[in-house]
Amino acid sequence: MDIDMKNAGAVFLKQAKDTMKNKTILIQFVMFPALAVIMENFMSIEGMTEHFFVKMFAAMYVGMAPLISMSAVLAEEKEKCTLKMLMMSDVKPAEYLLGTGSCVWSACMIGSCVMGVVGEYAGKEFFLFMLIMAVGTAASILIGAAIGTWSRNQMTAASIGVPFMLVFSFLPMLSIFNETIGRIAKITYSEQVSILINGLGRQDMRFENIAVLLLNIAVAFGCFAFAYKRSGLG
């Protein structure tokens, strides 16, 4: 597929400006990194593993911020007919997805970087932490894009997106306390992000972890493609 990077870049800049003005979306990128900083510095519980809050909030961040932000952006632009105007201006769906998705991904990676610093990752571990967060964020963005494309307006996007967000963001936390939930959660990208982050430094990465992440991305992309075809934007 031929992608004009100028169009994608223009969409990226447009979305960056819109995001800075939209406090509802902006707070999604700030909330969990801020919580990680606060909890790591002011909470200490006997017997708690090192950097427990960073590891827990990182997985929750991946499951919540990209999904909610991407679905809200797409639904808002559909509701205001901005998306159709962009398509009529020769901006292809792939260019729009790349531009908007890259903006959301970049914002999430800034938050991930903050968490990596607070978690005191360095060198190879910091690189792997950021890589895991990057892949997990990409999966979440595609799910958010599918929800936003499928939804008629922001209210519909919220009603559909919140249950998905709750599942993907809270499963990693609940799996810590319940083995049954943990076994079920292993099929989700957010749980695999949690497993991989908790395994940093112990060489615990397995083919199963990578396979589940890639499968989640493939399914999410398939859902987006289906939603796009059904939305009448083309």
C-alpha positions in Angstrom: 0.0 0.0 0.0 1.4 3.4 -1.0 1.6 5.7 2.0 2.3 9.4 1.7 4.5 10.2 4.7 3.7 14.0 4.3 0.0 13.2 4.8 0.8 11.0 7.8 3.1 13.7 9.2 0.4 16.4 8.8 -2.1 14.2 10.6 0.4 13.6 13.4 1.0 17.3 13.9 -2.8 18.0 13.8 -3.4 15.3 16.4 -0.5 16.6 18.6 -2.1 20.0 18.7 -5.6 18.7 19.4 -4.3 16.5 22.2 -2.6 19.4 24.0 -6.0 21.2 24.0 -8.0 18.1 25.1 -7.5 17.6 28.9 -9.6 14.5 28.9 -7.2 12.7 26.5 -4.1 14.4 27.9 -4.8 13.1 31.4 -4.7 9.5 30.1 -1.0 9.9 29.3 -0.2 11.5 32.6 -2.2 9.6 35.2 -0.4 6.3 35.6 3.2 7.7 35.2 2.3 10.2 37.9 0.8 7.5 40.2 4.0 5.4 39.7 6.1 8.3 40.8 4.0 9.1 43.8 3.5 5.5 45.0 7.2 4.5 44.4 8.4 7.5 46.5 5.8 7.6 49.2 4.5 4.1 49.7 6.5 1.3 51.3 5.0 -2.0 52.4 6.9 -4.8 54.1 7.5 -7.8 51.9 6.6 -5.9 48.7 8.8 -6.7 45.7 11.1 -4.0 44.4 9.4 -1.4 42.2 6.1 -3.2 42.6 4.0 -0.2 41.7 6.0 0.6 38.5 5.5 -3.0 37.3 1.8 -3.0 38.1 1.0 0.4 36.7 3.0 -0.2 33.5 0.8 -3.0 32.4 -2.3 -1.1 33.5 -1.1 2.0 31.5 -0.7 -0.1 28.3 -4.2 -1.5 28.7 -5.9 1.8 29.4 -4.3 5.0 28.0 -3.7 4.1 24.3 -7.1 2.3 24.0 -9.2 5.0 25.5 -7.3 7.8 23.7 -7.4 6.3 20.3 -11.0 5.3 20.5 -12.0 8.8 21.8 -10.0 10.6 19.0 -11.5 8.5 16.2 -15.1 8.7 17.6 -14.8 12.5 18.0 -13.5 13.0 14.5 -16.3 10.8 13.1 -18.9 12.7 15.1 -17.6 16.1 13.8 -17.2 14.7 10.2 -13.5 15.7 10.4 -12.5 12.2 9.4 -14.6 12.2 6.2 -13.2 15.6 5.3 -9.7 14.2 5.7 -10.6 11.1 3.5 -12.0 13.5 0.9 -8.7 15.4 1.0 -6.9 12.3 -0.3 -5.7 11.2 3.2 -5.8 7.4 3.0 -7.0 5.3 6.0 -3.5 3.9 6.5 -2.0 7.4 6.5 -4.6 8.6 9.0 -4.1 5.5 11.3 -0.3 5.9 11.1 -0.4 9.7 11.9 -2.9 9.5 14.7 -1.6 6.2 16.0 2.0 7.5 16.0 0.9 10.5 18.0 -0.8 8.4 20.7 2.1 5.9 20.7 4.7 8.7 21.1 2.7 10.3 24.0 2.5 6.8 25.7 6.2 6.2 25.2 7.0 9.4 27.0 5.0 8.2 30.0 6.6 4.7 29.7 10.1 6.4 29.8 9.1 8.1 33.0 8.1 4.7 34.5 11.3 3.2 33.3 13.4 5.9 35.0 11.3 5.5 38.2 11.7 1.8 38.1 15.5 2.3 37.9 15.9 0.3 34.7 19.3 0.9 33.0 21.1 -0.2 29.9 19.7 -3.4 28.3 16.9 -3.7 30.8 15.7 -0.1 30.1 15.8 -0.9 26.3 13.8 -4.1 26.8 11.3 -2.3 29.1 10.6 0.3 26.5 10.4 -2.3 23.7 7.8 -4.3 25.7 5.8 -1.1 26.4 6.1 -0.1 22.7 4.6 -3.4 21.4 1.9 -3.5 24.0 1.0 0.1 23.3 0.7 -0.7 19.5 -1.8 -3.5 20.3 -3.8 -1.3 22.5 -3.9 1.5 19.8 -5.2 -0.9 17.2 -8.0 -2.1 19.6 -8.9 1.6 20.3 -8.9 2.3 16.6 -11.3 -0.5 15.9 -13.6 0.7 18.7 -13.5 4.3 17.5 -14.1 3.4 13.9 -17.0 1.2 14.8 -18.6 3.8 17.0 -21.0 6.4 15.7 -20.1 9.0 18.3 -18.1 9.6 21.5 -20.8 8.3 23.7 -20.9 5.0 21.9 -17.1 4.8 21.9 -17.1 5.3 25.7 -19.8 2.7 26.3 -17.9 0.1 24.2 -14.4 1.1 25.1 -14.7 1.2 28.9 -15.5 -2.5 29.3 -12.5 -3.4 27.1 -10.3 -0.9 29.0 -11.4 -2.4 32.4 -10.6 -5.9 31.2 -7.2 -5.2 29.7 -6.0 -2.7 32.4 -7.1 -4.6 35.5 -6.5 -8.2 34.5 -2.7 -7.9 35.1 -3.4 -6.5 38.6 -6.1 -9.1 39.5 -3.9 -12.0 38.2 -1.3 -11.1 40.9 -3.9 -12.1 43.6 -5.8 -14.9 41.8 -4.2 -17.8 39.9 -7.3 -18.7 38.0 -7.6 -15.1 36.7 -3.9 -15.3 35.9 -4.3 -18.3 33.7 -7.2 -16.8 31.8 -5.4 -13.4 31.5 -2.4 -15.0 29.7 -4.2 -14.7 26.4 -4.3 -10.9 26.6 -1.5 -8.6 25.5 -1.6 -6.6 28.8 -1.0 -9.7 30.9 1.9 -10.6 28.6 3.4 -7.1 29.1 3.1 -7.6 32.9 4.8 -11.1 32.7 7.6 -9.8 30.5 8.2 -6.7 32.7 8.2 -8.8 35.9 10.7 -11.2 34.2 13.2 -8.5 33.3 16.7 -9.4 34.6 15.8 -13.1 34.9 15.9 -14.0 31.2 12.2 -15.2 31.5 11.2 -14.2 28.0 9.7 -17.2 26.1 8.3 -17.7 22.6 4.8 -18.0 24.1 5.0 -14.4 25.3 6.0 -13.0 21.9 3.5 -15.2 20.1 0.5 -14.0 22.3 1.6 -10.4 21.8 1.8 -10.8 18.0 -1.5 -12.7 17.9 -3.2 -9.9 19.8 -1.8 -7.3 17.4 -3.0 -9.4 14.4 -6.5 -9.8 15.8 -6.7 -6.1 16.7 -5.7 -5.1 13.2 -8.2 -7.5 11.7 -10.9 -5.9 13.9 -9.9 -2.4 12.8 -10.0 -3.5 9.1 -13.4 -5.0 9.5 -14.7 -2.0 11.4 -13.4 0.4 8.8 -15.1 -1.5 5.9 -18.4 -1.5 7.9 -18.2 2.2 8.8 -18.7 3.6 5.3 -15.6 5.9 5.5 -14.1 4.5 2.3 
